[in-house]
């Protein structure tokens, strides 16, 4: 059998809170999506190294002002967190909680790639849930420090009347800053296994996130505890932890965990697992290997982030794209002007963080670059359009139209209050302009540089370097986005001719 070379991280991009299952010869992975729509991305792989986005659990989670970026409200850093993915008796299940709605969501489908998802909503927040099917019963185990168990109905769509609903146990607190959370629950070989992360305080152990396992022969305990992984892959003491456990058809075991990687986000790593005395042992000699082989034929690599010429037969974008919050589908099109993404204004916004219909993709390490060709011919006075390096500490490069109709190419950053502070502007008398952002994440350099061009050949830097920072108010790695918003009057439109993306290859040591 041909083998596949694994290189960690398997994806150098923001794919956090991962959970993986195997169904037949295919592996499926779900990830947190928060304020990006559609949400709960599902990725598929056949070799554990190359993953392709194949579907989303939902197009939009809720329809209210905050999810629509209206009334000055938003759900940055909220929405869907830490989903659990399971397959049981022919059905796929995804469950998660949403911090802004304080509700627990369960989505079900027969076909994880093509099928529609049935949605159930249960009141109450169940932090970082782990879904568990055991002995024809269904449970969700969740919490932070105090770990709880709640029994669901057989189809996992509601609370089971008179079912189990109690605190399961309290995790260790002494010397721990972030107590156990991120539950992944399993029944294997007569044991119940609960996987968590915890984060010791500085000076306690290595003082970084680590992987914890609790096990018991009885569902309600008592549970034994063991640290099963405490490693950072040699990267800035950033622990690799939290994720799902699964096997291959030939009985090999692996875990998909993630590592904080500063501005690019939280990136997944594949970790070999063996069993010793019915405990899972993560890594090789306690370390996450940078490279190793799996006994699976190598599959075709599919890009996570793509270039796009916007040549579509209908107004349905590639799955690589996500909107920042809920889109207004009336106000975008790739068919009104074939070969262009047209964004039309339908509401006023105070800045790029409140702009509807900002279309985004992830950024990737070690470095990457995205560029567009923007047609500004139908922009109105007060309009803004361009490219954004999107996180709380954002940076934009684009065109602004003054009240008298004069146009300027401008670079702006967050002024500290979410508004745009302009660092530089240059007069622009043309119609079409090229815009570009370069991202450098190598060894957490975390710098973005902004450019414009009138001919697509000579690129001129504008503004200054953006020192990118991963902040918890957005809780997401930097994205690159195409934005257009009005500050004075609605009804204008901006046309993006293409989005072209390049990724630097990682160095081989």
C-alpha positions as CSV (number, residue, x, y, z in Angstrom):
1,X,0.0,0.0,0.0
2,X,1.2,3.5,-0.8
3,X,1.6,5.6,2.4
4,X,0.8,9.2,3.0
5,X,3.4,11.5,4.5
6,X,1.9,13.6,7.4
7,X,3.4,17.0,8.0
8,X,2.2,18.9,11.1
9,X,0.4,21.2,11.2
10,X,-1.8,19.4,8.6
11,X,-3.5,22.8,7.9
12,X,-1.7,26.0,8.6
13,X,-4.9,28.0,8.9
14,X,-7.7,28.7,11.4
15,X,-9.6,25.4,11.8
16,X,-10.1,25.3,15.6
17,X,-12.1,23.0,18.0
18,X,-11.8,20.1,15.6
19,X,-13.7,16.8,15.9
20,X,-13.1,13.9,13.5
21,X,-15.0,10.7,12.8
22,X,-14.5,7.9,10.3
23,X,-17.3,6.4,8.3
24,X,-16.1,3.5,6.1
25,X,-12.9,4.7,4.4
26,X,-13.7,8.4,4.7
27,X,-12.8,10.8,7.5
28,X,-15.0,13.9,8.3
29,X,-14.0,16.8,10.4
30,X,-16.1,19.7,11.9
31,X,-14.7,23.0,13.1
32,X,-15.9,26.2,14.9
33,X,-17.2,28.9,12.7
34,X,-18.6,31.6,15.0
35,X,-19.7,34.7,13.1
36,X,-18.8,33.3,9.6
37,X,-21.7,32.1,7.4
38,X,-22.5,29.4,6.3
39,X,-21.4,27.8,9.5
40,X,-20.1,24.5,11.0
41,X,-17.8,23.6,8.0
42,X,-17.5,19.9,7.3
43,X,-14.2,18.7,5.8
44,X,-13.6,15.3,4.2
45,X,-10.3,13.4,3.8
46,X,-9.2,9.9,2.7
47,X,-5.6,10.1,3.9
48,X,-5.8,12.4,7.0
49,X,-3.4,14.9,5.4
50,X,-5.5,16.4,2.6
51,X,-8.8,17.9,3.6
52,X,-11.6,19.4,1.4
53,X,-14.6,21.5,2.5
54,X,-17.6,19.5,1.4
55,X,-20.6,21.1,3.2
56,X,-21.8,23.2,6.1
57,X,-24.4,22.3,8.7
58,X,-26.3,25.6,8.2
59,X,-26.5,28.6,5.9
60,X,-27.4,30.9,8.8
61,X,-27.8,30.1,12.5
62,X,-30.3,32.8,13.5
63,X,-32.0,35.8,11.9
64,X,-31.7,38.8,14.2
65,X,-30.1,42.2,14.3
66,X,-26.8,40.9,15.8
67,X,-26.5,38.1,13.2
68,X,-27.3,40.6,10.4
69,X,-24.9,43.3,11.7
70,X,-27.7,45.7,12.2
71,X,-28.4,48.4,14.8
72,X,-24.7,48.4,15.8
73,X,-24.9,44.8,17.0
74,X,-22.8,41.8,16.1
75,X,-21.8,38.3,17.1
76,X,-18.1,38.5,16.7
77,X,-16.5,35.7,18.8
78,X,-19.9,34.2,19.5
79,X,-22.2,32.1,17.3
80,X,-21.4,28.4,17.0
81,X,-18.6,27.1,19.2
82,X,-16.8,23.7,19.5
83,X,-19.1,21.4,17.6
84,X,-19.3,17.6,18.3
85,X,-19.6,15.4,15.2
86,X,-20.9,11.8,15.4
87,X,-22.3,9.1,13.1
88,X,-24.9,6.7,14.5
89,X,-27.1,4.2,12.8
90,X,-26.8,5.8,9.4
91,X,-27.2,9.4,10.5
92,X,-24.7,12.2,11.0
93,X,-25.1,14.5,14.0
94,X,-23.5,17.9,14.7
95,X,-24.2,19.6,18.1
96,X,-22.9,22.8,19.6
97,X,-23.9,25.7,21.8
98,X,-24.1,29.4,20.9
99,X,-22.9,31.9,23.5
100,X,-25.1,34.8,22.2
101,X,-28.4,32.8,22.0
102,X,-27.7,30.7,25.1
103,X,-29.1,27.7,23.3
104,X,-27.9,24.2,22.3
105,X,-28.3,23.1,18.7
106,X,-28.4,19.7,17.1
107,X,-28.3,19.1,13.4
108,X,-28.9,15.7,11.7
109,X,-28.6,14.4,8.2
110,X,-28.5,11.1,6.2
111,X,-25.9,12.5,3.8
112,X,-23.2,14.7,5.2
113,X,-22.1,15.9,1.8
114,X,-25.3,16.4,-0.2
115,X,-28.1,16.1,2.3
116,X,-30.1,18.8,4.0
117,X,-29.7,19.1,7.8
118,X,-32.6,18.9,10.2
119,X,-32.3,21.4,13.1
120,X,-33.4,21.1,16.7
121,X,-32.9,23.8,19.3
122,X,-32.8,23.1,23.1
123,X,-32.8,25.9,25.7
124,X,-29.7,26.3,27.8
125,X,-26.0,26.7,27.2
126,X,-24.0,23.4,27.2
127,X,-20.4,24.6,26.9
128,X,-18.1,22.6,24.6
129,X,-20.4,19.6,24.3
130,X,-19.4,16.0,23.6
131,X,-22.1,13.8,22.1
132,X,-22.1,10.2,23.2
133,X,-24.2,7.3,21.9
134,X,-24.0,4.3,24.3
135,X,-26.3,1.3,24.8
136,X,-29.1,2.8,22.8
137,X,-29.0,6.0,24.9
138,X,-27.8,9.4,24.0
139,X,-25.9,11.8,26.2
140,X,-24.2,15.2,26.0
141,X,-21.3,15.8,28.4
142,X,-20.1,19.4,28.8
143,X,-18.8,22.1,31.0
144,X,-15.8,24.0,32.3
145,X,-14.3,22.8,35.6
146,X,-17.7,21.4,36.7
147,X,-18.5,18.7,34.1
148,X,-22.2,17.8,33.5
149,X,-24.1,15.1,31.8
150,X,-27.6,15.4,30.3
151,X,-29.5,12.7,28.6
152,X,-31.2,13.3,25.2
153,X,-34.0,11.5,23.4
154,X,-33.0,8.7,21.1
155,X,-32.9,11.0,18.1
156,X,-30.9,13.6,20.1
157,X,-33.4,16.3,19.3
158,X,-34.7,17.1,22.8
159,X,-34.1,16.5,26.5
160,X,-35.2,13.0,27.6
161,X,-38.0,13.3,30.1
162,X,-36.8,12.1,33.5
163,X,-33.4,11.3,31.9
164,X,-30.0,11.8,33.5
165,X,-29.3,15.4,34.2
166,X,-26.6,16.0,36.8
167,X,-23.1,17.1,37.6
168,X,-20.7,14.3,36.7
169,X,-17.6,15.4,38.5
170,X,-15.4,18.4,39.3
171,X,-12.1,18.7,37.6
172,X,-8.9,19.7,39.3
173,X,-8.5,23.4,40.2
174,X,-5.3,23.8,42.1
175,X,-2.6,25.4,39.9
176,X,-5.0,25.4,36.9
177,X,-5.8,28.6,35.2
178,X,-8.3,27.2,32.6
179,X,-10.0,24.1,34.1
180,X,-11.1,21.2,31.9
181,X,-13.2,22.0,28.9
182,X,-13.6,20.9,25.3
183,X,-15.2,17.5,26.0
184,X,-14.9,14.6,23.6
185,X,-16.8,11.5,24.8
186,X,-16.3,7.9,23.8
187,X,-17.2,4.3,24.7
188,X,-14.3,2.1,23.8
189,X,-13.5,-1.5,25.0
190,X,-15.8,-1.3,28.0
191,X,-14.6,2.1,29.2
192,X,-16.0,5.6,29.0
193,X,-13.4,8.1,27.9
194,X,-13.7,11.8,28.3
195,X,-11.0,14.0,26.7
196,X,-10.5,17.6,27.8
197,X,-8.0,20.4,27.7
198,X,-6.7,22.3,30.7
199,X,-4.3,25.1,31.1
200,X,-2.0,25.2,34.1
201,X,-0.9,28.5,35.6
202,X,2.6,29.8,34.8
203,X,5.1,27.8,36.8
204,X,2.9,24.7,37.1
205,X,4.3,22.0,34.8
206,X,5.1,23.6,31.4
207,X,2.4,26.2,31.9
208,X,0.6,25.5,28.6
209,X,-2.5,23.9,27.3
210,X,-2.4,20.1,27.6
211,X,-4.6,17.1,26.9
212,X,-6.4,15.3,29.8
213,X,-8.2,12.0,29.8
214,X,-10.8,10.8,32.3
215,X,-12.0,7.2,32.2
216,X,-14.4,4.9,34.0
217,X,-16.1,1.6,33.5
218,X,-19.4,3.2,34.7
219,X,-21.0,6.1,32.9
220,X,-21.5,8.1,36.1
221,X,-18.1,7.2,37.5
222,X,-16.0,7.3,39.5
223,X,-13.5,8.6,36.9
224,X,-9.7,8.3,36.9
225,X,-7.6,11.1,35.5
226,X,-4.4,11.2,33.4
227,X,-2.4,13.8,31.5
228,X,-2.1,12.2,28.1
229,X,-0.2,14.9,26.1
230,X,1.8,17.9,27.0
231,X,3.8,19.1,24.0
232,X,4.2,22.2,21.8
233,X,5.9,20.8,18.7
234,X,8.8,23.1,19.6
235,X,6.7,26.2,19.0
236,X,6.6,29.0,21.6
237,X,5.3,26.8,24.4
238,X,1.9,26.7,22.7
239,X,0.4,23.4,23.7
240,X,-1.3,21.0,21.2
241,X,-4.6,19.9,22.7
242,X,-8.4,19.6,22.3
243,X,-9.9,17.5,19.6
244,X,-11.3,14.1,18.5
245,X,-10.1,10.5,18.7
246,X,-10.7,8.0,15.9
247,X,-9.4,4.8,14.3
248,X,-8.5,3.6,10.8
249,X,-10.0,0.5,9.2
250,X,-6.9,-1.5,10.1
251,X,-7.1,-0.6,13.7
252,X,-4.6,2.3,14.0
253,X,-5.6,5.2,16.2
254,X,-5.1,8.9,15.9
255,X,-6.2,12.2,17.4
256,X,-6.9,15.5,15.6
257,X,-5.9,18.3,18.0
258,X,-5.1,22.0,17.5
259,X,-2.5,24.5,18.4
260,X,-2.7,28.3,19.0
261,X,-0.6,29.9,16.3
262,X,-1.1,33.6,17.1
263,X,-2.6,35.8,14.3
264,X,-3.2,33.0,11.7
265,X,-5.4,31.3,14.2
266,X,-5.8,27.8,15.7
267,X,-4.4,25.2,13.5
268,X,-5.0,21.4,13.5
269,X,-2.3,18.7,14.0
270,X,-2.6,14.9,13.6
271,X,-1.2,12.9,16.5
272,X,-0.6,9.1,16.6
273,X,-2.3,7.3,19.5
274,X,-1.6,3.8,20.9
275,X,-3.3,2.1,23.8
276,X,-1.5,0.9,27.0
277,X,-3.4,-0.7,29.8
278,X,-6.6,0.8,28.2
279,X,-5.2,4.3,28.4
280,X,-4.7,6.3,25.2
281,X,-1.1,7.4,24.8
282,X,-0.7,10.4,22.5
283,X,2.3,11.1,20.3
284,X,5.6,9.4,20.0
285,X,7.6,9.3,23.3
286,X,5.3,12.1,24.5
287,X,5.9,14.3,21.5
288,X,3.8,15.4,18.6
289,X,5.8,14.3,15.5
290,X,6.4,16.9,12.9
291,X,6.5,14.2,10.2
292,X,5.3,10.6,10.1
293,X,3.6,8.2,7.7
294,X,0.1,6.7,7.8
295,X,-0.9,3.5,6.0
296,X,-3.4,5.2,3.7
297,X,-3.0,5.9,0.0
298,X,-2.3,9.6,-0.7
299,X,-5.3,11.5,-2.0
300,X,-5.4,14.5,-4.2
301,X,-4.6,17.8,-2.4
302,X,-7.5,20.3,-2.5
303,X,-6.9,23.9,-1.6
304,X,-8.5,25.4,1.5
305,X,-8.2,28.9,0.1
306,X,-8.8,29.5,-3.6
307,X,-8.5,32.1,-6.3
308,X,-11.8,32.9,-8.0
309,X,-12.6,34.5,-11.3
310,X,-16.3,34.7,-10.3
311,X,-17.4,32.7,-13.4
312,X,-20.5,31.0,-12.1
313,X,-23.7,29.9,-13.8
314,X,-25.8,30.8,-10.8
315,X,-25.5,32.9,-7.6
316,X,-23.9,30.1,-5.6
317,X,-20.3,30.5,-4.5
318,X,-17.6,28.0,-3.9
319,X,-17.6,26.4,-0.5
320,X,-14.3,28.0,0.4
321,X,-16.1,31.4,0.8
322,X,-17.9,32.5,3.9
323,X,-19.7,35.8,4.7
324,X,-18.9,37.9,7.7
325,X,-22.2,37.4,9.6
326,X,-25.5,36.8,7.8
327,X,-25.5,37.9,4.2
328,X,-28.3,39.9,2.5
329,X,-28.7,37.7,-0.6
330,X,-30.5,40.5,-2.5
331,X,-27.4,42.6,-2.5
332,X,-24.7,40.4,-4.1
333,X,-24.5,38.6,-7.4
334,X,-22.0,36.8,-9.7
335,X,-24.5,36.7,-12.6
336,X,-25.7,40.3,-13.0
337,X,-22.3,41.0,-14.6
338,X,-20.9,37.6,-15.5
339,X,-17.3,37.2,-14.4
340,X,-17.6,39.7,-11.6
341,X,-18.7,39.7,-7.9
342,X,-21.1,42.6,-7.6
343,X,-21.8,44.0,-4.1
344,X,-24.6,46.5,-3.8
345,X,-25.3,48.7,-0.8
346,X,-28.7,48.4,0.9
347,X,-27.9,49.9,4.3
348,X,-25.5,52.4,5.9
349,X,-22.5,51.3,8.0
350,X,-20.1,53.2,10.2
351,X,-17.1,51.1,9.2
352,X,-15.9,47.8,7.8
353,X,-16.7,45.8,11.0
354,X,-20.4,46.7,10.5
355,X,-20.4,46.2,6.7
356,X,-22.9,43.6,5.4
357,X,-21.9,41.1,2.7
358,X,-18.1,41.1,3.4
359,X,-17.0,38.0,1.6
360,X,-14.1,36.2,3.3
361,X,-11.7,33.3,3.2
362,X,-9.1,32.1,5.6
363,X,-5.4,33.2,5.5
364,X,-2.7,30.6,5.6
365,X,0.9,30.3,6.9
366,X,3.7,30.6,6.5
367,X,2.7,33.5,4.2
368,X,0.1,34.3,1.7
369,X,-1.2,37.0,-0.5
370,X,-4.6,38.0,-1.9
371,X,-5.4,40.6,-4.7
372,X,-8.4,41.9,-6.5
373,X,-9.3,44.1,-9.5
374,X,-12.0,46.6,-8.4
375,X,-14.3,48.5,-10.7
376,X,-15.3,51.7,-8.9
377,X,-17.4,53.2,-11.7
378,X,-20.8,52.9,-9.9
379,X,-19.7,53.8,-6.3
380,X,-21.6,56.7,-4.7
381,X,-20.2,59.6,-2.5
382,X,-19.5,58.2,0.9
383,X,-18.9,54.6,-0.3
384,X,-16.0,52.4,0.7
385,X,-14.8,49.3,-1.2
386,X,-11.7,47.1,-1.1
387,X,-9.8,44.4,0.8
388,X,-9.7,43.8,4.5
389,X,-7.4,41.9,6.8
390,X,-10.2,40.9,9.1
391,X,-9.9,40.6,12.8
392,X,-10.6,43.0,15.6
393,X,-7.3,44.8,14.8
394,X,-8.2,45.0,11.1
395,X,-6.5,46.7,8.2
396,X,-8.1,47.8,4.9
397,X,-6.9,49.0,1.5
398,X,-9.5,50.3,-0.8
399,X,-11.3,53.2,-2.5
400,X,-13.2,55.9,-0.7
401,X,-15.5,58.3,-2.6
402,X,-15.7,61.8,-1.1
403,X,-18.9,63.9,-0.9
404,X,-17.9,65.8,-4.0
405,X,-17.3,62.6,-6.0
406,X,-13.5,62.7,-5.7
407,X,-11.9,59.2,-5.2
408,X,-9.0,58.2,-3.0
409,X,-7.1,55.0,-2.5
410,X,-6.9,54.6,1.3
411,X,-5.3,52.4,3.9
412,X,-6.9,52.3,7.4
413,X,-6.7,50.4,10.6
414,X,-8.8,50.0,13.8
415,X,-8.6,53.3,15.8
416,X,-9.1,51.3,19.0
417,X,-12.9,51.8,19.1
418,X,-13.8,49.7,16.0
419,X,-13.7,52.7,13.7
420,X,-11.3,53.2,10.7
421,X,-8.3,55.4,11.3
422,X,-6.8,56.4,7.9
423,X,-3.0,56.1,7.8
424,X,-2.6,57.2,4.2
425,X,-4.6,58.3,1.1
426,X,-3.7,59.1,-2.5
427,X,-5.9,60.7,-5.1
428,X,-7.3,58.4,-7.7
429,X,-8.9,59.5,-11.0
430,X,-9.4,56.2,-12.7
431,X,-12.1,53.6,-12.6
432,X,-10.3,50.2,-12.1
433,X,-7.7,49.7,-9.4
434,X,-5.8,46.6,-8.2
435,X,-5.5,46.0,-4.5
436,X,-3.4,43.5,-2.6
437,X,-2.6,42.4,1.0
438,X,0.5,40.3,1.8
439,X,0.4,38.3,5.1
440,X,3.5,37.0,6.9
441,X,2.9,34.5,9.7
442,X,6.3,32.9,9.7
443,X,7.4,32.3,13.3
444,X,4.5,34.5,14.4
445,X,5.9,37.6,12.6
446,X,2.2,38.4,12.0
447,X,2.6,41.4,9.7
448,X,0.3,42.4,6.8
449,X,1.4,44.9,4.1
450,X,-1.1,46.7,1.8
451,X,-0.6,47.7,-1.8
452,X,-2.4,49.2,-4.8
453,X,-1.7,49.3,-8.5
454,X,-3.2,51.0,-11.5
455,X,-1.8,48.5,-14.0
456,X,-1.5,45.2,-12.1
457,X,2.2,45.2,-12.6
458,X,3.7,48.0,-10.4
459,X,2.6,47.6,-6.8
460,X,2.9,50.6,-4.5
461,X,2.7,50.1,-0.7
462,X,0.3,52.3,1.1
463,X,-0.2,53.1,4.8
464,X,2.0,51.0,7.1
465,X,2.5,47.5,8.3
466,X,-0.4,46.1,10.2
467,X,0.8,44.3,13.3
468,X,-1.7,41.5,13.4
469,X,-3.0,40.3,16.8
470,X,-5.3,37.4,17.6
471,X,-7.8,38.9,20.1
472,X,-10.6,37.1,21.9
473,X,-13.3,39.5,21.0
474,X,-13.3,38.0,17.5
475,X,-11.7,34.7,18.5
476,X,-10.8,33.9,14.9
477,X,-7.6,33.9,12.9
478,X,-7.2,36.6,10.3
479,X,-9.3,36.4,7.2
480,X,-9.0,38.2,3.9
481,X,-12.3,39.8,2.9
482,X,-13.8,41.7,0.0
483,X,-16.0,44.6,1.3
484,X,-18.2,47.3,0.1
485,X,-20.4,49.6,2.3
486,X,-22.1,53.0,2.2
487,X,-21.8,55.7,4.8
488,X,-24.2,58.3,3.2
489,X,-26.6,56.8,0.6
490,X,-27.5,53.3,-0.6
491,X,-27.9,52.0,-4.1
492,X,-24.3,52.0,-5.5
493,X,-22.4,48.9,-6.4
494,X,-18.8,47.8,-6.7
495,X,-17.6,45.0,-9.0
496,X,-14.7,42.7,-8.2
497,X,-13.3,41.2,-11.4
498,X,-11.3,38.5,-9.6
499,X,-9.8,37.3,-6.4
500,X,-6.3,35.9,-6.8
501,X,-4.5,34.0,-4.0
502,X,-1.0,32.7,-3.5
503,X,0.4,30.7,-0.6
504,X,4.0,30.4,0.3
505,X,5.3,26.8,0.6
506,X,6.4,25.8,4.1
507,X,10.1,25.3,4.5
508,X,11.4,21.7,4.9
509,X,13.8,21.1,7.7
